[in-house]
Amino acid sequence: MRLSWSLTKMRELLGAGRSFRAPRPRQEITEQLAKEWVAGTKLGDPAVRRALWNGGKEAIAKSDDPFIGLALAVDPAARAIRKRYERE
């Protein structure tokens, strides 16, 4: 529920038309989708995290983990917001 709320707020703040690579393009963030992401992540497994660490950017880019996809989707916008915050 908290993830669903946070993602909905992020979308509101960034704007629905904001162009970033969404893990599931044009799909509304719902509580059910958030539950699917939580159930589908393998990041709780230390071996998975180690493989991503050892594989570097290539392993991360190829990952089908929903939270890796989310991080990749929001990273450019988050970096731009952070840069503006630091500048202003």
N, CA and C of each residue as an Amber inpcrd file, in Angstrom:
protein
   264
   0.8230000  -1.1710000   0.0000000   0.0000000   0.0000000   0.0000000
   0.8750000   1.2450000   0.0000000   1.9380000   1.2300000   0.7890000
   2.8320000   2.3810000   0.8560000   3.5230000   2.6070000  -0.4990000
   3.9480000   1.5410000  -1.1560000   4.5830000   1.6640000  -2.4600000
   3.6080000   2.2470000  -3.4680000   2.3950000   1.7500000  -3.4870000
   1.3780000   2.2570000  -4.3980000   1.1550000   3.7470000  -4.1750000
   1.0370000   4.1630000  -2.9310000   0.8380000   5.5710000  -2.6000000
   2.0370000   6.4080000  -3.0480000   3.2410000   5.9390000  -2.7580000
   4.4470000   6.6800000  -3.1280000   4.5700000   6.8410000  -4.6410000
   4.2930000   5.7850000  -5.3750000   4.3860000   5.8500000  -6.8300000
   3.3130000   6.7650000  -7.4170000   2.1340000   6.7410000  -6.8230000
   1.0690000   7.6320000  -7.2770000   1.4680000   9.0850000  -7.0300000
   2.0210000   9.3760000  -5.8690000   2.4620000  10.7350000  -5.5460000
   3.5890000  11.1700000  -6.4700000   4.5160000  10.2750000  -6.7510000
   5.6160000  10.6100000  -7.6450000   5.0670000  10.9820000  -9.0150000
   4.1220000  10.2060000  -9.4880000   3.5270000  10.4870000 -10.7910000
   2.8110000  11.8340000 -10.7770000   2.1230000  12.1470000  -9.6840000
   1.4420000  13.4360000  -9.5700000   2.4460000  14.5820000  -9.5950000
   3.5330000  14.4350000  -8.8510000   4.5310000  15.5010000  -8.7630000
   5.2990000  15.6910000 -10.0610000   5.6190000  14.5900000 -10.7270000
   6.3780000  14.6860000 -11.9670000   5.4800000  14.9710000 -13.1600000
   4.2120000  14.6580000 -13.0190000   3.2760000  14.8400000 -14.1280000
   3.1110000  13.5460000 -14.8930000   1.8940000  13.2530000 -15.2520000
   1.5980000  11.9970000 -15.9450000   2.2550000  11.9380000 -17.3080000
   2.4880000  13.0830000 -17.9220000   3.0850000  13.0990000 -19.2520000
   4.5960000  13.1220000 -19.2380000   5.1860000  13.0720000 -18.0750000
   6.6480000  13.1210000 -17.9540000   7.2630000  11.9640000 -18.7330000
   8.2630000  12.2640000 -19.5080000   8.8330000  11.2060000 -20.3380000
  10.0120000  10.5580000 -19.6320000   9.7890000   9.4070000 -19.0850000
  10.8610000   8.5540000 -18.6070000  10.4820000   7.1240000 -18.9260000
  11.4790000   6.3040000 -19.0350000  11.2640000   4.9100000 -19.4330000
  10.6040000   4.1600000 -18.2870000   9.3220000   3.9570000 -18.4080000
   8.5720000   3.2890000 -17.3460000   8.7500000   1.7840000 -17.4460000
   8.8170000   1.1060000 -16.2960000   8.9350000  -0.3450000 -16.3140000
   7.7670000  -0.9960000 -17.0570000   6.6130000  -0.4240000 -16.9560000
   5.4260000  -0.9040000 -17.6730000   4.7500000   0.3450000 -18.2410000
   5.1230000   0.7570000 -19.4340000   4.6360000   2.0150000 -19.9970000
   3.1150000   2.1390000 -19.9880000   2.6730000   3.3400000 -19.6860000
   1.2510000   3.7130000 -19.7380000   0.3580000   2.8880000 -18.8200000
   0.9220000   2.2770000 -17.8470000   0.0860000   1.4960000 -16.9280000
  -0.0630000   2.2830000 -15.6300000  -1.2720000   2.4220000 -15.1920000
  -1.5200000   3.1190000 -13.9490000  -0.8970000   2.3390000 -12.7870000
  -0.3540000   3.0790000 -11.8580000   0.1820000   2.4570000 -10.6560000
  -0.9980000   2.1380000  -9.7460000  -1.1640000   0.8950000  -9.4610000
  -2.2590000   0.4630000  -8.6020000  -1.6810000  -0.3250000  -7.4440000
  -2.5190000  -0.5270000  -6.4590000  -2.0840000  -1.3350000  -5.3250000
  -1.7460000  -2.7460000  -5.7910000  -2.5160000  -3.2700000  -6.7500000
  -2.2440000  -4.6120000  -7.2600000  -0.8930000  -4.6610000  -7.9660000
  -0.5890000  -3.6680000  -8.7770000   0.6980000  -3.6270000  -9.4650000
   1.8400000  -3.5530000  -8.4520000   1.6820000  -2.7280000  -7.4310000
   2.7020000  -2.6350000  -6.3930000   2.8990000  -3.9840000  -5.7060000
   1.8030000  -4.6990000  -5.4530000   1.9050000  -6.0350000  -4.8460000
   2.6600000  -6.9930000  -5.7650000   2.4010000  -6.8930000  -7.0780000
   3.1010000  -7.7480000  -8.0400000   4.5980000  -7.4550000  -8.0240000
   4.9570000  -6.1860000  -7.9460000   6.3790000  -5.8190000  -7.9210000
   7.0540000  -6.3540000  -6.6700000   6.3880000  -6.1990000  -5.5280000
   6.9580000  -6.7000000  -4.2710000   7.1060000  -8.2160000  -4.3350000
   6.0830000  -8.8980000  -4.8350000   6.1420000 -10.3620000  -4.9370000
   7.1710000 -10.8160000  -5.9740000   7.3890000 -10.0150000  -7.0100000
   8.2660000 -10.4110000  -8.1000000   9.7280000 -10.0580000  -7.9470000
  10.0580000  -9.2430000  -6.9610000  11.4580000  -8.8600000  -6.8010000
  12.2860000  -9.9960000  -6.2270000  13.5190000 -10.0530000  -6.6630000
  14.4640000 -11.0520000  -6.1400000  15.6100000 -10.3500000  -5.3920000
  15.4540000  -9.0440000  -5.1750000  16.5320000  -8.2730000  -4.5520000
  16.7530000  -8.6160000  -3.0850000  15.8500000  -9.3520000  -2.4840000
  16.0470000  -9.8060000  -1.1160000  17.0780000 -10.9270000  -1.0160000
  17.4020000 -11.5200000  -2.1380000  18.3560000 -12.6370000  -2.1930000
  19.7750000 -12.0890000  -2.3610000  20.6500000 -12.3170000  -1.3770000
  22.0230000 -11.8100000  -1.4860000  22.7570000 -12.2820000  -2.7420000
  22.4650000 -13.4870000  -3.2160000  23.1260000 -14.0040000  -4.4250000
  22.7320000 -13.1830000  -5.6540000  21.4790000 -12.7690000  -5.7070000
  21.0110000 -11.9380000  -6.8230000  21.7000000 -10.5830000  -6.7760000
  21.7620000  -9.9870000  -5.5880000  22.4290000  -8.6800000  -5.4600000
  23.9090000  -8.7930000  -5.8040000  24.5550000  -9.8880000  -5.4000000
  25.9750000 -10.1030000  -5.6970000  26.1790000 -10.2230000  -7.2090000
  25.2870000 -10.9470000  -7.8740000  25.3900000 -11.1130000  -9.3270000
  25.2220000  -9.7630000 -10.0310000  24.3160000  -8.9490000  -9.5540000
  24.1520000  -7.6110000 -10.1390000  25.4010000  -6.7640000  -9.9010000
  25.9380000  -6.8400000  -8.7040000  27.1500000  -6.0880000  -8.3650000
  28.3120000  -6.5260000  -9.2620000  28.5040000  -7.8230000  -9.3430000
  29.6080000  -8.3550000 -10.1480000  29.4030000  -8.1120000 -11.6430000
  28.1580000  -8.1210000 -12.0860000  27.8550000  -7.9270000 -13.4980000
  27.8640000  -6.4840000 -13.9490000  27.8280000  -5.5750000 -12.9830000
  27.8980000  -4.1500000 -13.2920000  26.6950000  -3.6340000 -14.0670000
  26.9520000  -2.5510000 -14.8070000  25.8720000  -1.8740000 -15.5280000
  25.1540000  -2.7950000 -16.5100000  25.8860000  -3.6910000 -17.1320000
  25.2700000  -4.5960000 -18.1130000  24.2540000  -5.5090000 -17.4330000
  24.6050000  -6.0630000 -16.2920000  23.6880000  -6.9510000 -15.5660000
  22.4640000  -6.1760000 -15.0870000  22.6860000  -4.9620000 -14.6440000
  21.5700000  -4.1410000 -14.1760000  20.6430000  -3.8130000 -15.3460000
  21.2060000  -3.4310000 -16.4710000  20.4000000  -3.0870000 -17.6460000
  19.5910000  -4.2800000 -18.1540000  20.1170000  -5.4820000 -18.0050000
  19.4350000  -6.6880000 -18.4830000  18.4640000  -7.2660000 -17.4550000
  18.5100000  -6.7720000 -16.2300000  17.6700000  -7.3200000 -15.1680000
  16.1920000  -7.1180000 -15.4670000  15.3990000  -8.1290000 -15.1440000
  13.9570000  -7.9980000 -15.2970000  13.2700000  -7.7960000 -13.9470000
  14.0550000  -7.5070000 -12.9190000  13.4810000  -7.2480000 -11.5960000
  12.6570000  -5.9570000 -11.6660000  11.4440000  -5.9860000 -11.1310000
  10.5950000  -4.7980000 -11.2280000  11.1830000  -3.5650000 -10.5400000
  11.9300000  -3.7560000  -9.4660000  12.4810000  -2.5930000  -8.7700000
  13.7190000  -2.0370000  -9.4620000  14.4480000  -2.8870000 -10.1430000
  15.5440000  -2.3930000 -10.9820000  14.9350000  -1.5740000 -12.1230000
  13.8720000  -2.0870000 -12.7250000  13.1760000  -1.3640000 -13.7870000
  12.6470000  -0.0260000 -13.3090000  12.0920000   0.0010000 -12.1060000
  11.5840000   1.2470000 -11.5390000  12.7280000   2.2380000 -11.3240000
  13.8160000   1.7630000 -10.7490000  14.9640000   2.6460000 -10.5000000
  15.5060000   3.2160000 -11.8080000  15.6210000   2.3830000 -12.8270000
  16.0990000   2.8540000 -14.1260000  15.1270000   3.8500000 -14.7420000
  13.8330000   3.6550000 -14.4890000  12.8160000   4.5350000 -15.0590000
  12.8440000   5.9250000 -14.4330000  13.0140000   5.9900000 -13.1200000
  12.9250000   7.2920000 -12.4420000  14.2710000   7.9720000 -12.2690000
  15.3550000   7.2690000 -12.5070000  16.6830000   7.8330000 -12.2610000
  16.9450000   9.1530000 -12.9930000  16.6880000   9.2510000 -14.2940000
  16.9820000  10.5240000 -14.9670000  16.2050000  11.7060000 -14.3750000
  14.9190000  11.5060000 -14.1110000  14.1120000  12.5770000 -13.5280000
  14.5900000  12.9100000 -12.1230000  14.9180000  11.9010000 -11.3330000
  15.3890000  12.1310000  -9.9680000  16.7130000  12.8850000  -9.9640000
  17.6000000  12.5450000 -10.8750000  18.8830000  13.2550000 -10.9620000
  18.6880000  14.7090000 -11.3770000  17.7630000  14.9500000 -12.3000000
  17.4870000  16.3190000 -12.7320000  16.9080000  17.1450000 -11.5900000
  15.9960000  16.5520000 -10.8300000  15.4110000  17.2460000  -9.6840000
  16.4830000  17.5380000  -8.6430000  17.3430000  16.5610000  -8.3860000
  18.4220000  16.7510000  -7.4040000  19.3790000  17.8580000  -7.8530000
  19.7160000  17.8570000  -9.1240000  20.6140000  18.8760000  -9.6640000
  20.0040000  20.2670000  -9.5130000  18.7220000  20.3910000  -9.8100000
  18.0320000  21.6890000  -9.6680000  18.0120000  22.1020000  -8.1950000
  17.7290000  21.1560000  -7.3090000  17.7060000  21.4410000  -5.8680000
  19.0540000  21.9700000  -5.4090000  20.1290000  21.3190000  -5.8210000
  21.4710000  21.7440000  -5.4070000  21.8310000  23.1070000  -5.9970000
  21.3880000  23.3550000  -7.2260000  21.6830000  24.6150000  -7.8850000
  20.9310000  25.7750000  -7.2600000  19.6940000  25.5450000  -6.8990000
  18.8550000  26.6390000  -6.3630000  18.9200000  26.7320000  -4.8600000
